[in-house]
Structures are given as C-alpha cells and as structure tokens.
Amino acid sequence: MSFVQIPPGNGRRVVVAMSGGVDSSVAALQLQQAGYEVIGVTMRLFNAPTNEAARLNRSCCSLEDVADARAVCRVIGARHYFLNFEREFKKHVIDYFVDEYSKGRTPYPCLACNDRLKFDFLLERAAVLDADLIATGHYAQVDTTTHPHRLLRGVDSGKDQSYVLYTLAQKQLDKLLLPVGGFQKSEIRQIARDGGLPVADKPDSQDICFIPDGEYRDFVTPRIAEPRPGLLVGPDGEMLRKHDGIHNFTIGQRKGLGLPGGGGKPLFVSEIDAESGTVWLGPAASLLRTELVASNVNWIDGATPTSPIRGLARIRYKAPDVPATITPTELGATVVFDAPQRAVTPGQAVVFFDGDRVLGGGTIELPARRSQAEATVSGTA
C-alpha cells in the first residue's frame, strides 16, 4: 500500500470538516503541524428533540461533538465555526433516504452526505473564508502529483473509506487533503495523545448519524406519505401474506418477514417491485447474481473509458472486492462478476478499483426481468 505525503502548508489556509471525532481532529492537528492555517468547521445537520439528546450523543453531530471540535481547535490554535446545514441535510440526505426506501430500494446516506454536503457545500464555504483547500478525516488518500489526480485506498484496510468517496471529481480532488489516510487507526489515536487532544480515546461514531439505534423503519415509516402495501410471494408463486409497505424490506432480508415458523428452508427477500408492491421471497440461491446495471456513474479521471475494463468491484461498504468486467454504457455501466455475488441491492453503490486506485462507481440498478413468481401470480405461467 502506497503512502501519499501531505504537501507542506507554507501558510496556506485550509478548511477542515470537524465532526468532533478523533480522525478529523488529528487531520486538523497534522495540517497545523505541516504549516497550514487551519479553520475548523463543524456542521449542524439536524435538530434533535430533547428526549433524543442522550441517544444522539452516541452518534456524530451532537452538542458534545461540537464542544469537542471547538476544544481541539483551542488546543491547536485554530479558528472554529459552527455552521447550520439543517436545510441542506434534510433535502439531500434525509429526504433522499426516505424516498429510496419508499421505492423499495436501500439507500446509503453517508454517500449523499459526502457528495452534497462535506465537499460541495464545504468548498463553497471555503471560498467565502478565502481558503485554498479543504480537508476531512476520511481514511483514503489523494495523489495530486499525477494528472489526472488519483483517489487511493487508505493504508488501514480495516478503516478504508475510499468506497464512499467515489463521487469525487478532479476539481474536488485538486483542493482536497486527506491527512489520516496514510496511517493506521492505532497511529491516529497515538498522534492525538501526543498532541494533547481531548478526543484521543473517544469512541468512533456510528455510520447513520440521525438513526443511532439502527432502527431505520421507526424513522422512515412516519415520514412516508403514501406507503406501498402489497403481497409477500413465495418461490413457487404462492401468496404468503399481505404487507403494509415495501419500505419494510431490503434485498437479502430474512428476519422480520412475519412468516410462521416451521421446518422449511429459510426464505429471503430476493426482489421488490415498487409499482405493484410485490415482495418476492426465495431460497438463498435466489440472491445470487452475476450481473448488475449501474446508473449515475462517476469516473474519477473525468473521462469515460471507451472499452470494457477489468478491475475489482465492491457492492457494499463492507463487502469484499471481487474481479469483474466493467463496461461503460450511455446510461452508466454494466458489471459482470467472475463469480456470482449475493444480495446485489438496488440503491447501494458499486465502486470500481484498480488495485489501490478508485476508478469510480455508480448506483446499483437491476436489469428488469419477469420472475417465475410474478408469472405464476398473474396467471400466465
């Protein structure tokens, strides 16, 4: 794994997105030590009801996190600003999150947050503050010594976050610093201790900051104006039961299906039809796919490849990278895996790699196909 050295600051001004956690705090510290003029920015993303304050203290973006970010800035002698992004966060993250579930898809809100808030809006604020660069605490690396610039994996494979940065463009990479990507997590905590940062041993926050208990259905259900009820259909086309809305299901789901127990083989959600509200169930083998279609594809180089490429593809944040052939199309790309992959899920991201380098990625769609279950239910089988 290559290590990308952060260039000397020489007094240049950098805006650092500070969540109050150890990673963004060390990013600010490293940049200050490298000769940058650091300005810390913490984003207010949502206004939690009083009765949720204790719960949200276990996630990022709580009042405690704001105080931690401000304390770190005091230690390193940096200015700190607390900016209100509630309206943008609701529009680009929460509304998107709810809308995707209402369509029977499974969103990844951290991608939307990175794409529309932590970079686009951060760059806008940096311009207002007359800053040359922006920085975050993501575990990834940017190599600006090459043209086009390259986005690389973080050195710590267990913490690598390059998957969630595939939407970055060259104009963003040109102004982006990722100081912690060249270190192991244990090294980052030691740097924080050595620097006297009060967050050195602070636990990591959860991924979905606005749903710290992980119960997405409790969050989504009251926010869906028109739920899409329908039927749960078994592998042989048999109607198993009615359901209250497709937002309650995700591809690969086994628990919470509301089916009577028994000695039969376990069933999983294999397909969701948003238009009819039909949720098809099948055995584990029904989750295997060798191909997917990706929309909204971003190629980090800025140029779409003119022919199929061989590389690695990842279909979930914690999924392994697997060999695949990626073919650009007018609408995005098709991805054919060397071996079948389990639970390819619409709404999630597929990200393409060439070794340590991130090539790009897109949003997973599935080819339209008429299943045997659908044909049986409609009486045409």
C-alpha positions as CSV (number, residue, x, y, z in Angstrom):
1,M,0.0,0.0,0.0
2,S,1.5,3.3,-1.1
3,F,1.7,6.3,1.3
4,V,0.9,9.8,-0.1
5,Q,2.7,12.6,1.7
6,I,0.7,15.7,2.6
7,P,2.4,18.7,0.9
8,P,3.9,21.4,3.1
9,G,1.4,24.1,4.0
10,N,3.6,27.3,3.6
11,G,0.9,29.3,5.3
12,R,-2.0,28.3,3.0
13,R,-5.4,28.3,4.5
14,V,-7.4,25.1,4.8
15,V,-10.9,24.5,6.0
16,V,-11.2,21.2,7.9
17,A,-14.6,19.5,8.4
18,M,-14.5,18.6,12.1
19,S,-17.1,16.2,13.5
20,G,-15.7,16.2,17.0
21,G,-14.2,12.7,16.5
22,V,-10.5,11.7,16.7
23,D,-10.0,11.3,12.9
24,S,-11.0,14.8,11.9
25,S,-9.3,16.2,14.9
26,V,-6.0,14.6,14.0
27,A,-6.4,15.8,10.4
28,A,-6.6,19.3,11.7
29,L,-3.6,18.8,14.0
30,Q,-1.4,17.3,11.3
31,L,-2.2,20.2,8.9
32,Q,-1.4,22.7,11.6
33,Q,1.9,21.0,12.2
34,A,2.6,20.9,8.5
35,G,2.4,24.7,8.3
36,Y,-1.2,25.3,7.2
37,E,-3.6,27.9,8.7
38,V,-6.4,25.7,9.9
39,I,-10.0,26.7,10.1
40,G,-12.3,24.1,11.7
41,V,-15.9,23.9,10.6
42,T,-18.5,21.8,12.3
43,M,-21.8,21.3,10.6
44,R,-25.2,21.3,12.4
45,L,-27.1,18.7,10.4
46,F,-30.3,18.2,12.3
47,N,-32.1,19.5,15.4
48,A,-32.8,16.5,17.7
49,P,-35.8,16.6,20.1
50,T,-34.7,17.0,23.7
51,N,-35.8,13.4,24.5
52,E,-33.3,12.1,21.9
53,A,-30.3,14.1,23.1
54,A,-28.8,11.2,25.1
55,R,-29.3,8.8,22.3
56,L,-27.7,11.1,19.7
57,N,-24.7,11.6,22.0
58,R,-23.6,8.2,20.8
59,S,-23.5,9.3,17.2
60,C,-21.7,12.2,15.5
61,C,-23.0,15.8,15.2
62,S,-24.3,16.1,18.8
63,L,-23.8,19.1,21.0
64,E,-21.0,17.2,22.8
65,D,-19.2,16.7,19.4
66,V,-19.4,20.5,18.7
67,A,-17.8,21.2,22.0
68,D,-15.1,18.6,21.3
69,A,-14.3,20.1,17.9
70,R,-14.1,23.6,19.5
71,A,-11.8,22.3,22.3
72,V,-9.5,20.7,19.7
73,C,-9.3,24.0,17.8
74,R,-8.3,25.8,21.0
75,V,-5.5,23.3,21.6
76,I,-4.0,23.7,18.1
77,G,-4.7,27.5,17.9
78,A,-7.2,27.3,15.1
79,R,-10.4,29.3,14.4
80,H,-13.6,27.3,14.7
81,Y,-17.0,27.9,13.1
82,F,-20.3,26.1,13.7
83,L,-22.4,26.3,10.5
84,N,-26.1,25.4,10.1
85,F,-26.6,22.8,7.4
86,E,-30.0,21.5,8.6
87,R,-31.9,22.6,5.5
88,E,-29.3,21.1,3.1
89,F,-29.1,17.9,5.2
90,K,-32.8,17.4,5.1
91,K,-33.1,17.9,1.4
92,H,-30.1,15.9,0.2
93,V,-29.8,13.2,2.9
94,I,-32.9,12.6,4.9
95,D,-35.5,13.2,2.1
96,Y,-33.4,11.0,-0.2
97,F,-33.1,8.3,2.5
98,V,-36.9,8.2,3.0
99,D,-37.7,8.4,-0.7
100,E,-35.4,5.5,-1.6
101,Y,-37.0,3.2,1.0
102,S,-40.4,4.2,-0.3
103,K,-39.4,2.9,-3.7
104,G,-38.2,-0.5,-2.3
105,R,-34.5,0.5,-2.6
106,T,-31.8,0.5,0.1
107,P,-30.0,3.9,0.3
108,Y,-26.6,4.7,1.7
109,P,-27.0,8.1,3.3
110,C,-23.3,8.6,4.0
111,L,-22.7,8.8,0.3
112,A,-25.2,11.5,-0.2
113,C,-23.8,13.4,2.8
114,N,-20.3,13.2,1.4
115,D,-21.3,14.1,-2.1
116,R,-23.6,17.1,-1.5
117,L,-22.5,18.4,1.9
118,K,-19.0,17.6,3.0
119,F,-17.5,18.5,-0.3
120,D,-19.7,20.7,-2.5
121,F,-21.0,22.9,0.3
122,L,-17.7,22.8,2.1
123,L,-15.9,24.1,-1.0
124,E,-18.5,26.9,-1.2
125,R,-17.8,27.8,2.5
126,A,-14.0,27.6,1.8
127,A,-14.4,30.2,-0.9
128,V,-16.2,32.5,1.4
129,L,-13.4,32.1,4.0
130,D,-10.8,32.7,1.3
131,A,-9.3,29.2,1.9
132,D,-7.2,27.4,-0.7
133,L,-8.0,23.9,0.4
134,I,-10.5,21.7,2.3
135,A,-9.7,18.6,4.4
136,T,-11.6,15.8,6.1
137,G,-10.8,12.8,8.4
138,H,-11.6,10.1,5.8
139,Y,-9.4,7.1,5.6
140,A,-8.4,7.5,2.0
141,Q,-5.6,9.2,0.1
142,V,-5.4,11.8,-2.8
143,D,-2.4,11.8,-5.1
144,T,-2.1,15.2,-6.8
145,T,1.3,14.6,-8.2
146,T,-0.3,12.9,-11.2
147,H,-2.7,14.3,-13.8
148,P,-5.4,13.4,-13.6
149,H,-5.3,13.2,-9.8
150,R,-5.8,9.8,-8.2
151,L,-8.0,8.7,-5.3
152,L,-6.4,5.8,-3.4
153,R,-7.4,3.5,-0.6
154,G,-6.4,4.3,3.0
155,V,-3.4,2.4,4.4
156,D,-5.5,0.9,7.1
157,S,-7.6,-1.7,5.2
158,G,-9.9,-2.1,8.2
159,K,-10.8,1.6,8.2
160,D,-10.5,2.4,4.5
161,Q,-13.3,4.7,3.4
162,S,-12.4,5.2,-0.3
163,Y,-15.6,3.4,-1.2
164,V,-17.7,6.3,0.0
165,L,-15.7,8.9,-2.0
166,Y,-16.2,7.5,-5.5
167,T,-18.3,10.5,-6.4
168,L,-15.4,12.9,-6.2
169,A,-14.4,14.8,-9.3
170,Q,-11.0,16.2,-10.4
171,K,-11.9,19.8,-9.4
172,Q,-12.6,18.5,-5.8
173,L,-9.5,16.3,-5.6
174,D,-7.4,19.3,-6.7
175,K,-8.4,21.1,-3.5
176,L,-8.8,18.2,-1.1
177,L,-6.4,16.9,1.6
178,L,-6.9,13.6,3.5
179,P,-4.2,13.7,6.2
180,V,-5.2,10.5,8.1
181,G,-5.4,8.1,5.1
182,G,-1.7,7.2,5.3
183,F,-2.0,5.9,8.9
184,Q,-3.4,3.0,10.9
185,K,-6.2,3.8,13.3
186,S,-3.9,3.0,16.3
187,E,-1.4,5.5,15.0
188,I,-4.0,8.2,14.7
189,R,-5.0,7.7,18.3
190,Q,-1.4,7.9,19.4
191,I,-0.9,11.1,17.4
192,A,-3.9,12.6,19.2
193,R,-2.5,11.6,22.6
194,D,0.9,13.0,21.7
195,G,-0.7,16.2,20.6
196,G,-2.7,16.6,23.8
197,L,-6.1,16.3,22.0
198,P,-9.0,15.7,24.4
199,V,-10.7,13.2,21.9
200,A,-7.8,10.8,21.7
201,D,-9.7,7.9,23.2
202,K,-13.2,9.0,22.1
203,P,-15.2,6.0,20.6
204,D,-15.9,6.1,16.9
205,S,-19.4,7.3,15.9
206,Q,-22.0,5.2,14.1
207,D,-22.4,5.5,10.3
208,I,-26.0,6.8,10.2
209,C,-25.8,9.8,12.5
210,F,-29.5,10.5,12.5
211,I,-30.5,6.9,13.4
212,P,-28.1,5.9,16.1
213,D,-30.1,2.9,17.3
214,G,-30.1,1.4,13.8
215,E,-33.9,1.1,13.6
216,Y,-34.5,2.7,10.2
217,R,-38.1,1.5,9.9
218,D,-39.1,3.5,13.0
219,F,-37.5,6.6,11.4
220,V,-38.8,6.0,7.8
221,T,-42.4,4.8,8.4
222,P,-43.9,8.1,9.8
223,R,-42.2,10.1,7.1
224,I,-43.7,8.2,4.1
225,A,-46.7,10.0,2.8
226,E,-48.0,7.1,0.7
227,P,-46.8,3.7,1.7
228,R,-46.9,1.0,-0.9
229,P,-48.6,-2.1,0.5
230,G,-48.7,-5.4,-1.4
231,L,-48.1,-9.1,-1.2
232,L,-45.3,-11.3,0.0
233,V,-44.9,-14.1,-2.6
234,G,-43.1,-17.4,-2.1
235,P,-40.7,-19.1,-4.5
236,D,-43.4,-21.1,-6.2
237,G,-45.7,-18.1,-6.7
238,E,-47.8,-18.7,-3.6
239,M,-49.2,-15.7,-1.7
240,L,-47.8,-15.9,1.8
241,R,-49.3,-12.7,3.4
242,K,-50.1,-9.1,2.8
243,H,-47.7,-6.4,4.0
244,D,-48.0,-2.7,4.9
245,G,-45.3,-1.2,2.7
246,I,-42.3,-2.1,0.7
247,H,-40.2,0.2,2.8
248,N,-40.1,-2.5,5.4
249,F,-38.0,-4.8,3.2
250,T,-34.5,-4.9,1.7
251,I,-32.8,-7.4,-0.6
252,G,-31.4,-10.3,1.3
253,Q,-33.6,-9.8,4.4
254,R,-34.5,-12.9,6.3
255,K,-35.7,-11.7,9.7
256,G,-38.9,-9.7,10.3
257,L,-40.8,-11.2,7.4
258,G,-43.8,-12.0,9.6
259,L,-44.0,-15.6,8.4
260,P,-45.0,-18.6,10.6
261,G,-42.1,-20.7,11.8
262,G,-41.6,-24.2,10.6
263,G,-39.2,-26.8,9.3
264,G,-39.0,-25.5,5.7
265,K,-35.9,-23.9,4.2
266,P,-35.3,-20.3,5.1
267,L,-36.6,-17.6,2.8
268,F,-35.0,-14.3,1.9
269,V,-36.2,-11.2,0.1
270,S,-35.0,-11.6,-3.5
271,E,-36.9,-8.9,-5.4
272,I,-39.0,-5.9,-4.7
273,D,-41.5,-4.4,-7.3
274,A,-42.2,-0.9,-6.3
275,E,-45.1,-0.4,-8.8
276,S,-47.1,-3.5,-7.7
277,G,-45.9,-3.6,-4.1
278,T,-44.9,-7.3,-4.6
279,V,-42.1,-8.6,-2.5
280,W,-40.7,-11.9,-3.7
281,L,-39.1,-14.4,-1.4
282,G,-36.8,-17.2,-2.3
283,P,-34.1,-19.5,-1.1
284,A,-30.5,-18.4,-0.6
285,A,-29.6,-19.3,-4.2
286,S,-32.2,-16.8,-5.5
287,L,-30.0,-14.0,-4.1
288,L,-27.0,-14.8,-6.4
289,R,-26.4,-12.6,-9.4
290,T,-23.6,-12.4,-11.9
291,E,-24.5,-9.0,-13.4
292,L,-25.8,-5.6,-12.5
293,V,-26.5,-2.3,-14.1
294,A,-25.2,0.9,-12.6
295,S,-26.6,4.4,-13.1
296,N,-25.2,7.9,-12.2
297,V,-21.7,6.6,-12.8
298,N,-18.8,8.8,-12.0
299,W,-15.4,8.2,-13.4
300,I,-12.8,10.0,-11.2
301,D,-10.4,10.6,-14.1
302,G,-13.2,12.7,-15.7
303,A,-13.3,10.6,-18.9
304,T,-15.5,7.6,-19.6
305,P,-13.5,4.6,-20.7
306,T,-14.1,3.7,-24.4
307,S,-14.0,-0.1,-23.9
308,P,-14.6,-2.6,-21.2
309,I,-12.1,-2.7,-18.4
310,R,-11.0,-5.4,-16.0
311,G,-10.9,-4.5,-12.4
312,L,-12.3,-5.1,-8.9
313,A,-15.9,-4.2,-7.9
314,R,-17.5,-3.8,-4.5
315,I,-21.2,-3.8,-4.0
316,R,-21.4,-2.8,-0.3
317,Y,-19.3,-0.9,2.1
318,K,-18.1,-3.9,4.0
319,A,-18.2,-6.4,1.0
320,P,-15.0,-7.8,-0.5
321,D,-13.6,-6.5,-3.7
322,V,-14.2,-9.1,-6.5
323,P,-12.9,-9.4,-10.0
324,A,-15.3,-8.1,-12.7
325,T,-15.6,-6.7,-16.2
326,I,-17.0,-3.2,-16.2
327,T,-18.5,-2.0,-19.5
328,P,-19.4,1.7,-19.8
329,T,-22.8,2.5,-21.5
330,E,-24.7,5.6,-22.4
331,L,-26.7,5.3,-19.2
332,G,-23.9,4.2,-16.9
333,A,-22.2,0.8,-16.8
334,T,-22.8,-2.9,-16.7
335,V,-20.8,-5.0,-14.3
336,V,-20.3,-8.8,-14.9
337,F,-18.7,-10.6,-12.0
338,D,-16.4,-13.5,-12.4
339,A,-18.4,-15.3,-9.7
340,P,-22.0,-14.8,-8.6
341,Q,-22.5,-12.2,-5.8
342,R,-25.0,-12.4,-3.0
343,A,-27.8,-9.8,-2.4
344,V,-26.9,-7.2,-5.1
345,T,-29.1,-4.4,-3.8
346,P,-30.7,-1.5,-5.8
347,G,-29.9,1.8,-4.2
348,Q,-26.5,0.8,-2.9
349,A,-23.2,1.8,-4.6
350,V,-21.0,-0.3,-6.7
351,V,-17.4,1.0,-6.7
352,F,-14.7,0.1,-9.2
353,F,-11.0,-0.3,-8.2
354,D,-7.7,-0.9,-10.0
355,G,-5.6,-2.2,-7.2
356,D,-5.4,0.6,-4.6
357,R,-6.8,3.2,-7.0
358,V,-10.5,4.1,-7.1
359,L,-11.7,4.3,-10.7
360,G,-15.2,5.4,-10.0
361,G,-18.6,3.9,-9.3
362,G,-22.4,4.3,-9.6
363,T,-25.7,3.4,-8.1
364,I,-26.8,-0.2,-8.4
365,E,-29.8,-1.0,-10.5
366,L,-31.0,-4.4,-11.5
367,P,-32.0,-5.4,-15.1
368,A,-35.8,-5.6,-15.4
369,R,-36.8,-9.2,-15.6
370,R,-40.1,-11.1,-15.2
371,S,-39.7,-13.7,-12.5
372,Q,-41.4,-17.1,-12.3
373,A,-43.1,-15.9,-9.2
374,E,-44.6,-12.9,-11.0
375,A,-45.8,-15.0,-13.9
376,T,-47.4,-17.5,-11.5
377,V,-49.2,-14.8,-9.6
378,S,-50.5,-13.1,-12.8
379,G,-51.8,-16.5,-14.1
380,T,-49.5,-16.6,-17.2
381,A,-47.1,-19.3,-16.1
